[in-house]
């Protein structure tokens, strides 16, 4: 690309910190760097027109995990590791709220529910039988009982008779949150270049040579916050995981409120602006959904519609208004990867579908790695 003297001087010369990815993690990393080094030149490179992974495409759940998801985590992690994960999610949400303010992110604490289908009888029984154990495990984090047994007051069908409720879960307006975060970052003097894909990077002496789809330049430090796209840059500890979502047209007198999980967190839905936003289903074909392609599949979209008709809105007419997908970053472990890769390269990736909860904290921790 043929840059002018002014373009090169303003955007691409004497860059102290370059961040790959303008999602929640990358933007919070930039804010933390600017707080620590006010005079530093901070540049963010974003592959999409808007943040292109999951930060502007998620369901807006301010949550830390349903009871079945936490029980599932205990099958692969120690109790100490699971408690630490929940602590990070809680701390990350507090940081998000304090950074931007509840009004600017549309935060509402309406509680969260998990429902279980008729076929989930074994999982339902296990979750109810272990309520006391999980509450005891998490009480040091929240200071009180977290999960309660509740009746279904929403008119769901084809589910087990009781729901599991916790009052700590909330929801946000994802668009307002990201818009507010972008405004704050740019007001701090951070430069953002969109539609620029980083193809490779190479450590060179006291800096890093970065090659993009349009140009190459040198930066003193490189911080990778691309999460689901990190494997493209050689980060093998994280795999992409596509999340497919749909939203209905407005439904008159919609009584459903709060956040809802189904099937170990693989399905999730909520009320937003009088509509039902419903996502998930990657467990129907885990291997096929380990992709960076932003698209929808008939298999998953049909299942989402079926569950809307038979379980969530069984006696309500509805129409689908929009469908979309986002790319998360997952791995064998739930703990995010926040580490120094080489002398001048750092990464903060593998948020495990909990970007809203931990993205702010991971971004801050990523910035704090820089000496």
C-alpha positions in Angstrom: 0.0 0.0 0.0 1.3 3.5 -0.9 1.2 5.6 2.3 1.7 9.3 2.5 4.3 10.8 4.8 1.5 11.8 7.2 -0.2 8.4 7.2 3.0 6.6 7.9 4.1 9.1 10.6 0.7 9.2 12.4 -0.3 5.5 12.3 2.7 3.2 11.6 5.9 4.8 12.8 7.5 4.6 16.3 4.8 2.2 17.5 5.3 1.1 21.1 2.5 -1.4 21.4 0.5 -3.2 18.7 -2.5 -5.2 19.7 -4.0 -7.8 17.3 -7.8 -7.8 17.8 -10.3 -5.1 18.8 -12.6 -7.3 20.9 -13.2 -7.0 24.7 -9.7 -8.3 25.5 -7.8 -6.2 23.0 -9.6 -3.0 23.9 -9.1 -3.5 27.6 -5.4 -4.4 27.0 -5.1 -1.0 25.2 -6.8 0.9 28.1 -4.5 -0.7 30.6 -1.4 0.0 28.5 -2.4 3.6 28.2 -3.0 3.9 31.9 0.5 2.5 32.6 2.3 4.3 29.8 0.3 7.5 29.0 2.8 8.7 26.4 3.0 5.4 24.5 1.8 5.0 21.0 -0.7 2.1 21.0 -2.1 0.7 17.8 -4.9 -1.9 17.4 -5.2 -4.0 14.2 -8.7 -5.5 13.5 -9.4 -8.0 10.7 -13.0 -7.0 10.4 -15.1 -3.9 9.7 -16.3 -4.4 13.3 -14.7 -6.7 16.0 -14.9 -9.9 14.0 -14.8 -12.7 16.5 -17.4 -12.9 19.2 -17.3 -9.5 21.1 -20.1 -7.9 19.0 -21.8 -11.2 18.2 -22.4 -12.8 21.7 -25.7 -13.2 23.5 -24.8 -10.6 26.2 -24.7 -13.0 29.1 -23.1 -11.6 32.2 -22.7 -15.0 33.7 -20.1 -17.3 35.3 -21.5 -20.8 34.4 -24.7 -22.8 34.9 -24.7 -25.6 37.5 -24.4 -28.3 34.8 -21.5 -26.5 33.2 -19.7 -26.2 36.6 -20.3 -29.9 37.3 -19.0 -30.7 33.8 -15.9 -28.6 34.5 -15.3 -30.6 37.7 -14.9 -33.7 35.6 -11.9 -32.2 33.9 -10.5 -29.8 36.6 -9.9 -29.8 40.3 -12.2 -28.1 42.7 -9.6 -25.4 43.2 -9.3 -24.8 39.5 -13.1 -24.5 39.1 -13.4 -22.1 42.0 -10.6 -20.0 40.5 -12.3 -19.9 37.1 -15.5 -18.7 38.8 -13.6 -16.1 40.7 -12.0 -14.8 37.5 -15.4 -14.5 35.8 -16.9 -12.7 38.8 -13.9 -10.3 39.0 -14.0 -9.8 35.2 -17.6 -8.8 35.3 -17.0 -6.4 38.1 -14.1 -4.8 36.1 -16.3 -4.5 33.0 -19.1 -2.7 35.0 -16.7 -0.4 36.9 -14.8 0.5 33.7 -17.9 1.5 31.7 -20.8 1.9 34.1 -24.0 -0.2 34.2 -26.0 2.3 32.1 -23.5 2.3 29.3 -23.5 -1.5 29.0 -27.3 -1.9 29.6 -26.6 -4.1 32.6 -29.5 -5.8 34.3 -29.3 -8.4 37.1 -32.5 -10.4 36.4 -31.1 -13.8 37.5 -30.2 -16.9 35.6 -32.0 -20.2 35.1 -31.1 -23.6 33.9 -33.8 -25.9 32.5 -33.6 -29.5 31.6 -35.4 -31.4 28.8 -37.4 -34.5 29.4 -34.5 -36.5 27.9 -32.1 -34.9 30.4 -33.5 -36.8 33.4 -30.1 -38.2 34.5 -28.4 -34.7 34.3 -31.4 -33.1 36.0 -31.1 -35.6 38.9 -27.4 -35.1 39.2 -27.7 -31.3 39.3 -30.4 -31.3 41.9 -28.6 -33.8 44.1 -25.4 -31.8 44.0 -26.9 -28.3 44.7 -25.6 -28.3 48.3 -22.1 -29.4 47.2 -21.7 -26.7 44.6 -23.2 -24.0 46.8 -20.7 -25.0 49.5 -17.9 -24.8 47.0 -18.9 -21.4 45.7 -20.0 -19.8 49.0 -16.5 -18.3 49.7 -16.7 -16.6 46.3 -20.2 -15.1 46.7 -20.7 -15.0 50.4 -24.1 -16.8 50.2 -26.0 -19.5 48.5 -25.8 -19.3 44.7 -28.1 -22.0 43.2 -31.7 -22.5 44.2 -34.4 -25.0 43.1 -37.3 -23.1 41.5 -40.6 -23.8 39.8 -41.1 -23.0 36.1 -43.2 -19.8 35.9 -42.5 -19.1 32.2 -44.6 -21.7 30.5 -41.9 -23.9 29.1 -42.9 -27.3 27.8 -41.2 -30.7 27.5 -38.8 -30.0 30.4 -38.2 -31.4 33.8 -40.6 -29.9 36.5 -38.1 -27.7 38.3 -35.5 -25.1 37.2 -32.2 -24.2 38.9 -31.9 -20.5 39.6 -29.2 -18.1 40.7 -29.7 -14.5 41.4 -26.2 -13.3 40.6 -26.4 -13.7 36.8 -27.1 -10.7 34.7 -27.3 -9.5 31.1 -25.9 -6.7 29.0 -26.6 -4.9 25.7 -23.6 -6.2 23.7 -23.8 -3.3 21.2 -23.9 -0.6 23.8 -21.1 -2.2 25.7 -18.7 -2.5 22.7 -19.6 1.0 21.5 -18.9 2.5 24.9 -15.6 0.5 25.1 -14.5 1.7 21.7 -15.3 5.3 22.6 -13.3 5.1 25.7 -10.3 3.5 24.0 -10.2 6.1 21.2 -10.7 8.9 23.7 -7.5 7.6 25.4 -5.6 8.2 22.1 -5.4 4.6 20.9 -5.4 4.2 17.1 -7.5 1.5 15.5 -7.1 0.2 11.9 -10.0 -2.0 10.7 -10.1 -4.5 7.8 -6.4 -5.3 8.4 -5.6 -9.0 8.8 -2.2 -9.9 10.4 -0.7 -12.7 8.3 2.5 -13.2 10.2 5.0 -11.7 12.6 8.7 -12.1 13.3 10.8 -11.0 16.2 13.7 -8.8 15.0 16.1 -7.4 17.5 14.4 -4.9 19.8 11.0 -5.2 18.1 8.7 -7.2 16.0 8.1 -7.1 12.2 4.4 -7.4 11.5 3.1 -8.4 8.1 -0.5 -7.6 7.3 -2.7 -8.1 4.3 -1.9 -4.5 3.1 1.5 -3.5 4.6 4.4 -4.4 6.9 5.7 -2.4 9.8 7.7 -2.6 13.0 6.4 -2.4 16.6 8.3 -2.6 19.8 5.9 -5.0 21.5 3.2 -7.2 20.0 0.1 -8.4 22.0 -2.2 -11.0 20.5 -5.8 -10.9 21.5 -7.5 -12.6 18.6 -8.9 -15.5 20.7 -10.7 -17.8 18.2 -8.4 -16.8 15.4 -5.2 -17.2 17.3 -4.3 -20.6 15.8 -3.8 -18.8 12.4 -0.9 -17.1 14.0 0.6 -20.3 15.4 -1.0 -20.4 18.9 -1.9 -24.1 19.1 -3.3 -24.0 22.6 -6.6 -22.5 21.3 -9.1 -23.9 18.8 -11.9 -21.9 17.1 -15.4 -22.7 18.1 -18.3 -21.3 16.1 -21.4 -20.2 18.0 -24.6 -19.8 15.9 -27.4 -17.5 17.0 -30.8 -16.4 15.9 -33.3 -13.7 17.1 -37.0 -13.5 16.7 -39.1 -10.5 15.7 -40.7 -8.7 18.6 -43.3 -10.9 20.4 -46.2 -9.1 22.1 -46.4 -9.6 25.9 -43.3 -11.7 26.1 -43.1 -12.8 29.8 -39.7 -14.5 29.7 -37.0 -12.5 31.5 -33.5 -13.4 32.8 -30.9 -15.6 31.2 -31.4 -19.2 30.5 -29.1 -22.2 29.9 -29.9 -25.7 28.6 -27.7 -28.8 28.2 -24.5 -27.9 30.1 -24.5 -24.4 28.7 -24.5 -25.5 25.0 -27.8 -23.7 24.5 -28.7 -20.3 25.9 -31.5 -17.8 25.4 -32.8 -14.5 26.8 -35.3 -11.7 26.2 -33.9 -8.6 24.5 -36.2 -5.8 23.3 -39.2 -8.0 23.5 -37.5 -10.7 21.3 -36.0 -14.1 22.1 -32.3 -14.3 21.3 -31.3 -18.0 21.2 -27.9 -19.5 20.4 -25.8 -22.6 20.8 -26.0 -26.2 19.4 -22.3 -26.7 18.5 -22.4 -29.9 20.5 -24.5 -31.4 17.6 -21.3 -31.4 15.5 -18.3 -30.3 17.6 -15.8 -31.1 14.9 -17.6 -29.2 12.1 -18.0 -26.2 14.4 -14.3 -26.0 15.1 -14.1 -23.5 12.2 -13.3 -19.9 11.6 -15.9 -19.6 8.9 -18.6 -17.1 10.0 -21.8 -18.9 8.6 -24.8 -20.9 9.7 -25.7 -24.5 9.1 -29.1 -26.1 8.6 -28.4 -28.8 11.3 -28.0 -26.2 14.1 -30.4 -23.6 12.9 -33.2 -26.2 12.5 -32.5 -27.5 16.0 -32.7 -24.0 17.5 -36.1 -23.4 15.8 -37.3 -26.8 16.9 -36.5 -26.0 20.6 -38.2 -22.6 20.2 -41.4 -24.3 19.0 -41.4 -27.3 21.4 -39.8 -26.0 24.6 -39.2 -22.2 24.9 -42.2 -20.7 23.0 -44.6 -23.7 22.6 -47.8 -21.7 22.6 -46.6 -18.5 21.0 -46.4 -17.5 17.4 -43.0 -16.2 16.4 -40.9 -15.3 13.3 -37.1 -15.4 12.9 -35.7 -11.9 12.2 -32.0 -12.5 12.0 -29.3 -15.2 12.2 -25.6 -14.8 12.7 -22.5 -16.6 14.1 -19.4 -15.7 16.0 -16.0 -17.4 16.6 -15.0 -18.2 20.2 -11.6 -19.6 21.4 -11.6 -22.9 23.3 -9.2 -25.6 24.4 -8.6 -28.7 26.5 -8.5 -26.5 29.6 -10.9 -23.7 30.6 -8.2 -21.4 32.0 -7.3 -18.6 29.6 -3.8 -18.5 28.1 -2.2 -15.2 29.2 1.6 -15.5 28.7 4.7 -14.0 27.3 5.6 -15.9 24.1 9.0 -14.4 23.4 11.0 -11.3 24.3 8.5 -8.9 22.6 5.4 -11.0 21.9 2.5 -11.7 24.4 -0.9 -13.4 24.1 -4.2 -13.4 25.9 -6.5 -16.0 24.3 -8.7 -19.0 24.9 -11.6 -17.4 26.7 -13.7 -20.5 26.5 -17.0 -18.8 25.6 -16.8 -16.5 28.6 -15.5 -13.4 26.8 -18.1 -11.0 28.4 -17.2 -12.3 31.9 -13.4 -12.5 31.6 -12.4 -10.4 28.6 -11.8 -7.3 30.6 -9.7 -9.1 33.1 -7.7 -11.0 30.5 -7.0 -7.8 28.7 -5.7 -6.1 31.9 -3.6 -9.2 32.8 -2.2 -9.2 29.2 -1.1 -5.6 29.5 0.5 -6.3 32.9 2.8 -8.8 31.4 4.7 -6.0 29.7 7.5 -4.8 31.9 
